[in-house]
Amino acid sequence: MFKRIRIFLFKPLLWAAKKFSSAPKKNKVFSSLTHLYKSILLTPGDKGLLIPAHSKDKFIIFSDQHKGRKDGADDFRLAEKNYLAALAYYFNQAYTFISLGDSEELWENNIRQVKKHNQQNFKIEKSFLQANRFIKVFGNHDLYWDNDPFAAWQLKNIYGQKIKVYEGIILQFGNDVMTTTRPNNQAQKNRQGLPLQLLLTHGHQGDARSDGNWFSKFFVANIWAPIQSLLKINPNTPAYDANKKNLHNTMMYEWSALENNPVLITGHTHQPVFASLTHLERLYKQLQTAIRYQQKTEVARWQKEITKLEKKMTTTSVNYRKMKPCYFNTGCCCYSDGDITGIEIADGEIRLLNGQQATVEKF
């Protein structure tokens, strides 16, 4: 009976998935990000927090954990050990933890299942909250936190106190100068040394299925997602489609690169981006530099790494050689090899965290 129902509904539901595809539209991405940014500036605490920050402040940003129920479909279970180790380290180092959306996989699971199988994860997040060092942002896979009438009760049940989940955050660094550390370890000033604003949000803005009005978001979270999960219909999304990842990241970059817009940090695509470049794009630039200066050892090194990486991804931005360092993406905490990536802000720098042992690399 189940197979017959699935066969009967498969084509119309796949048609609906394509019609309301998550492929971003540039005008919608731009308008949604601008609206969020201005809303936080004008009415802090409603859609998001405006946080005055200083170079001595420390933040760790993880997104896209997609905590599930420890079954075969749980993308997070292999990365959980590294995630817990990383959070323990950052808690002891007095970092503020910003969870940047899709922390819980609530398209494939209900909240009861996620709570039951993630006690350790919620416990350490609760420790950050008790220390007043935890900020939670919702994404498209945990829209539940934004639109379900029981969300506030569930959050209090999980964390032991009231907690609001936001759409975004602005870190405002006053007259401090935030830098990004380049491969040659030369620090470059962002925004020409002017007071720096970082806008942090999950990055699903402009997604027709997850960034519409209240009804459309409620429909996705409470009707479409359960049907999709039940019938095992999984159309491509930015997290799985290389072309959509690149398109989405490009639009996010283009918005941030506009004059007077803030530096942007998102998640959503599961593809780490540092100073507007993906890992592959950075390798291409490093290879070009090594060739120019006839560094044979370095040429061989970068060619070897590029060959390995090109098996996983080949798309690049058209103008990646000339991009401003104004867009960052956390990547995710659910890679199939147990790896985690994230963005660390400390000591006046933005750094990419990348490694199975939760070690930090500066780029």
C-alpha positions as CSV (number, residue, x, y, z in Angstrom):
1,M,0.0,0.0,0.0
2,F,2.8,2.4,0.9
3,K,4.6,1.8,-2.4
4,R,1.4,2.5,-4.3
5,I,0.8,5.7,-2.5
6,R,4.4,6.8,-3.0
7,I,4.2,6.0,-6.8
8,F,0.9,7.9,-7.1
9,L,2.1,11.0,-5.3
10,F,5.8,11.0,-6.4
11,K,5.4,12.9,-9.7
12,P,3.0,15.7,-8.4
13,L,5.1,16.2,-5.3
14,L,8.3,16.3,-7.3
15,W,6.7,18.9,-9.6
16,A,5.7,20.9,-6.5
17,A,9.3,20.7,-5.2
18,K,10.7,22.0,-8.5
19,K,8.1,24.8,-8.6
20,F,8.9,25.9,-5.2
21,S,12.6,25.1,-5.6
22,S,15.2,26.4,-3.2
23,A,17.2,27.8,-6.0
24,P,17.7,31.4,-4.9
25,K,16.4,34.5,-6.8
26,K,18.8,37.4,-6.6
27,N,16.2,40.1,-6.1
28,K,14.6,38.1,-3.3
29,V,17.9,37.4,-1.7
30,F,18.9,41.0,-1.8
31,S,15.5,42.3,-0.5
32,S,15.3,39.7,2.3
33,L,18.9,40.4,3.6
34,T,18.4,44.2,3.4
35,H,15.1,43.9,5.3
36,L,16.7,41.8,8.0
37,Y,19.7,44.1,8.3
38,K,17.6,47.3,8.6
39,S,15.1,45.6,11.0
40,I,17.9,44.7,13.4
41,L,19.4,48.2,13.2
42,L,16.0,49.9,13.7
43,T,14.4,47.6,16.2
44,P,17.0,45.4,17.9
45,G,15.6,42.4,19.7
46,D,12.7,41.8,17.4
47,K,14.2,39.9,14.4
48,G,17.7,39.9,15.8
49,L,20.2,41.2,18.2
50,L,22.5,44.2,17.8
51,I,25.6,43.4,19.8
52,P,28.3,46.0,20.5
53,A,31.6,44.1,20.3
54,H,35.3,44.6,20.8
55,S,38.4,42.9,19.4
56,K,38.9,41.2,22.8
57,D,35.5,39.5,22.5
58,K,35.5,35.9,21.3
59,F,32.8,34.1,19.3
60,I,32.6,30.6,17.8
61,I,30.0,30.1,15.1
62,F,28.7,26.7,14.0
63,S,25.7,26.0,11.8
64,D,24.0,23.1,10.1
65,Q,24.5,20.4,12.7
66,H,21.2,18.9,11.6
67,K,20.8,16.9,14.8
68,G,18.6,13.9,14.2
69,R,17.7,10.7,16.0
70,K,20.9,8.7,15.6
71,D,19.5,6.5,12.8
72,G,21.0,5.9,9.3
73,A,19.5,9.2,8.1
74,D,21.1,11.3,10.8
75,D,23.9,13.3,9.1
76,F,25.1,14.6,12.5
77,R,25.9,11.4,14.3
78,L,29.4,10.9,12.8
79,A,30.4,14.4,13.6
80,E,29.0,14.5,17.1
81,K,32.2,13.5,18.9
82,N,34.2,16.4,17.3
83,Y,31.3,18.8,17.8
84,L,31.2,18.1,21.5
85,A,35.0,18.3,21.9
86,A,35.0,21.6,20.1
87,L,32.2,23.1,22.2
88,A,33.9,21.9,25.4
89,Y,37.1,23.7,24.3
90,Y,35.4,26.9,23.4
91,F,33.4,26.9,26.6
92,N,36.6,26.6,28.7
93,Q,38.1,29.4,26.6
94,A,35.2,31.7,27.4
95,Y,33.8,32.0,23.9
96,T,30.3,33.0,23.1
97,F,28.6,30.3,21.0
98,I,26.4,31.4,18.1
99,S,24.4,28.5,16.6
100,L,23.6,29.8,13.1
101,G,20.6,27.7,12.1
102,D,19.6,24.2,11.1
103,S,21.0,23.1,14.4
104,E,18.1,20.6,14.6
105,E,16.9,18.5,11.7
106,L,13.1,19.1,12.1
107,W,12.2,18.3,8.5
108,E,12.9,14.6,8.9
109,N,12.3,14.3,12.7
110,N,9.9,15.7,15.3
111,I,11.2,17.6,18.2
112,R,10.5,14.8,20.7
113,Q,12.9,12.5,18.7
114,V,15.6,15.1,18.5
115,K,15.4,15.9,22.2
116,K,15.6,12.2,23.2
117,H,18.7,11.5,21.2
118,N,20.7,14.7,21.8
119,Q,20.9,15.1,25.5
120,Q,24.7,15.6,25.6
121,N,24.5,18.3,22.9
122,F,21.7,20.2,24.6
123,K,23.5,19.9,27.9
124,I,26.7,21.6,26.7
125,E,24.7,24.3,24.8
126,K,22.8,24.8,28.1
127,S,26.1,25.5,29.8
128,F,26.8,28.3,27.4
129,L,23.3,29.7,28.0
130,Q,23.8,29.6,31.8
131,A,27.0,31.6,31.3
132,N,25.1,34.1,29.1
133,R,27.2,33.1,26.1
134,F,24.7,31.4,23.8
135,I,22.8,32.8,20.9
136,K,20.5,30.7,18.7
137,V,19.5,31.5,15.1
138,F,16.9,29.5,13.2
139,G,17.4,28.1,9.7
140,N,15.1,26.6,7.1
141,H,15.3,23.1,8.6
142,D,14.4,24.3,12.1
143,L,11.8,26.9,11.2
144,Y,9.9,25.3,14.0
145,W,11.6,27.6,16.4
146,D,10.2,30.6,14.6
147,N,6.6,29.6,13.9
148,D,5.3,26.9,16.1
149,P,3.1,28.0,19.0
150,F,4.8,25.4,21.3
151,A,8.3,26.3,20.4
152,A,8.9,28.6,23.4
153,W,7.7,25.8,25.7
154,Q,10.0,23.2,24.1
155,L,13.0,25.6,24.3
156,K,12.4,26.2,28.0
157,N,12.0,22.4,28.5
158,I,15.3,21.8,26.8
159,Y,17.4,24.6,28.2
160,G,15.7,25.2,31.6
161,Q,15.0,28.8,30.9
162,K,13.4,31.1,28.4
163,I,15.4,31.6,25.2
164,K,14.5,33.5,22.1
165,V,15.6,32.3,18.7
166,Y,16.4,35.0,16.2
167,E,16.7,35.3,12.4
168,G,20.0,37.2,12.6
169,I,22.6,39.1,14.6
170,I,24.7,42.1,14.0
171,L,28.1,42.3,15.7
172,Q,29.2,45.9,15.7
173,F,32.8,46.4,16.4
174,G,32.9,50.2,17.0
175,N,36.2,51.6,16.0
176,D,38.0,48.3,16.2
177,V,39.5,46.9,13.0
178,M,38.7,43.3,12.3
179,T,41.2,41.5,10.1
180,T,41.2,38.3,8.1
181,T,44.5,36.4,8.1
182,R,45.7,35.6,4.6
183,P,47.7,32.6,3.5
184,N,50.9,34.6,3.8
185,N,49.9,35.7,7.3
186,Q,49.6,39.4,6.3
187,A,46.6,40.9,7.9
188,Q,44.3,42.9,5.6
189,K,42.0,45.6,6.9
190,N,38.3,45.1,6.1
191,R,36.2,48.1,5.0
192,Q,39.3,50.3,5.0
193,G,39.6,50.5,8.7
194,L,36.1,51.8,9.3
195,P,33.9,50.6,12.2
196,L,32.9,47.1,11.2
197,Q,29.5,45.4,11.2
198,L,29.1,41.7,10.7
199,L,25.6,40.4,9.8
200,L,25.1,36.8,10.9
201,T,22.2,34.8,9.6
202,H,21.5,31.2,8.4
203,G,21.4,32.2,4.7
204,H,18.1,30.8,3.5
205,Q,16.9,34.3,2.6
206,G,15.4,34.3,-0.8
207,D,14.5,30.6,-0.7
208,A,10.9,30.4,-1.9
209,R,10.1,27.4,0.3
210,S,11.5,28.8,3.5
211,D,11.6,32.6,3.3
212,G,8.0,33.5,2.5
213,N,5.1,34.7,4.6
214,W,4.0,33.0,7.8
215,F,1.7,30.5,6.0
216,S,4.3,29.4,3.5
217,K,6.9,28.8,6.3
218,F,4.3,27.0,8.4
219,F,3.4,24.8,5.4
220,V,7.0,23.9,4.7
221,A,7.8,23.1,8.3
222,N,4.6,21.3,9.3
223,I,3.1,19.8,6.1
224,W,5.6,19.6,3.2
225,A,8.6,18.4,5.2
226,P,6.8,15.5,7.0
227,I,5.3,14.4,3.6
228,Q,8.7,14.6,2.0
229,S,10.3,12.6,4.8
230,L,7.5,10.0,4.9
231,L,7.6,9.4,1.1
232,K,11.5,9.7,1.0
233,I,11.4,12.4,-1.7
234,N,14.6,14.4,-1.5
235,P,14.9,17.0,-4.3
236,N,18.2,18.8,-4.6
237,T,18.9,21.7,-2.2
238,P,21.8,24.0,-1.9
239,A,23.4,21.6,0.6
240,Y,23.7,18.8,-2.0
241,D,23.8,20.6,-5.4
242,A,27.2,22.1,-6.3
243,N,25.8,24.5,-8.8
244,K,23.2,25.8,-6.4
245,K,25.8,26.1,-3.7
246,N,27.9,28.3,-5.9
247,L,25.0,30.4,-7.1
248,H,23.8,30.9,-3.6
249,N,27.2,31.9,-2.3
250,T,27.7,34.2,-5.2
251,M,24.5,36.1,-4.5
252,M,25.3,36.3,-0.8
253,Y,28.7,37.8,-1.7
254,E,27.3,40.2,-4.2
255,W,24.9,41.6,-1.5
256,S,27.7,42.0,1.0
257,A,30.0,43.6,-1.6
258,L,27.6,46.5,-2.2
259,E,28.8,49.8,-0.7
260,N,27.6,50.4,2.9
261,N,26.5,46.8,3.4
262,P,28.0,44.8,6.3
263,V,30.3,41.8,6.1
264,L,28.1,38.7,5.8
265,I,28.4,35.4,7.6
266,T,26.0,32.6,6.7
267,G,25.7,28.8,6.7
268,H,23.0,26.8,4.7
269,T,25.1,25.6,1.8
270,H,27.4,23.3,3.8
271,Q,30.3,24.8,1.8
272,P,32.9,26.7,3.8
273,V,33.8,30.1,2.4
274,F,36.5,32.3,3.8
275,A,37.0,35.9,2.7
276,S,34.6,35.3,-0.2
277,L,36.6,32.3,-1.5
278,T,35.9,28.6,-1.4
279,H,38.7,26.2,-0.6
280,L,39.1,25.3,-4.2
281,E,39.3,28.9,-5.3
282,R,42.0,29.6,-2.6
283,L,44.0,26.7,-4.0
284,Y,43.7,28.0,-7.5
285,K,45.0,31.4,-6.4
286,Q,47.9,29.8,-4.4
287,L,48.8,27.7,-7.4
288,Q,48.9,30.7,-9.7
289,T,51.1,32.5,-7.2
290,A,53.5,29.5,-7.0
291,I,53.7,29.3,-10.8
292,R,54.4,33.1,-11.1
293,Y,57.3,32.8,-8.7
294,Q,58.5,29.4,-10.1
295,Q,58.1,27.7,-6.7
296,K,58.2,24.1,-8.0
297,T,57.6,22.4,-4.6
298,E,54.6,24.6,-3.9
299,V,53.3,24.1,-7.5
300,A,53.3,20.3,-7.0
301,R,51.7,20.6,-3.6
302,W,48.8,22.8,-4.7
303,Q,48.3,20.7,-7.9
304,K,48.0,17.5,-5.7
305,E,45.4,19.1,-3.4
306,I,43.4,20.6,-6.3
307,T,43.3,17.2,-8.0
308,K,41.8,15.6,-4.9
309,L,39.3,18.4,-4.3
310,E,38.1,18.6,-7.9
311,K,36.7,15.1,-7.4
312,K,34.2,16.7,-5.0
313,M,33.6,20.1,-6.6
314,T,34.6,21.9,-9.8
315,T,32.4,25.1,-9.8
316,T,34.0,28.4,-9.1
317,S,32.8,32.0,-9.1
318,V,33.5,33.8,-12.3
319,N,35.4,36.7,-10.7
320,Y,36.9,34.9,-7.7
321,R,40.4,36.5,-8.4
322,K,39.0,40.0,-7.7
323,M,36.6,39.3,-4.9
324,K,36.5,41.6,-1.8
325,P,37.0,39.7,1.5
326,C,33.4,40.4,2.7
327,Y,31.5,37.1,2.7
328,F,32.1,34.0,4.9
329,N,30.3,30.7,5.3
330,T,30.6,28.4,8.3
331,G,30.2,25.2,6.2
332,C,28.6,22.6,8.5
333,C,28.9,20.1,11.3
334,C,27.6,17.0,9.5
335,Y,30.2,15.9,7.0
336,S,30.2,12.2,6.2
337,D,33.8,11.8,7.5
338,G,32.9,13.3,10.9
339,D,34.6,16.6,10.1
340,I,33.2,20.0,11.3
341,T,33.8,23.5,10.1
342,G,33.0,26.9,11.6
343,I,34.0,30.5,11.9
344,E,36.0,31.8,14.9
345,I,36.1,35.5,15.7
346,A,38.8,36.4,18.3
347,D,41.9,38.6,18.8
348,G,40.7,41.0,16.1
349,E,40.6,38.3,13.4
350,I,38.1,36.1,11.6
351,R,39.4,32.5,11.2
352,L,38.1,29.4,9.6
353,L,37.9,26.3,11.8
354,N,38.6,23.2,9.8
355,G,39.5,19.7,10.9
356,Q,38.3,16.5,12.4
357,Q,40.2,17.3,15.7
358,A,38.6,20.8,15.8
359,T,41.9,22.6,15.3
360,V,42.0,26.1,14.0
361,E,43.7,27.1,10.7
362,K,44.3,30.7,9.8
363,F,43.9,31.8,6.2
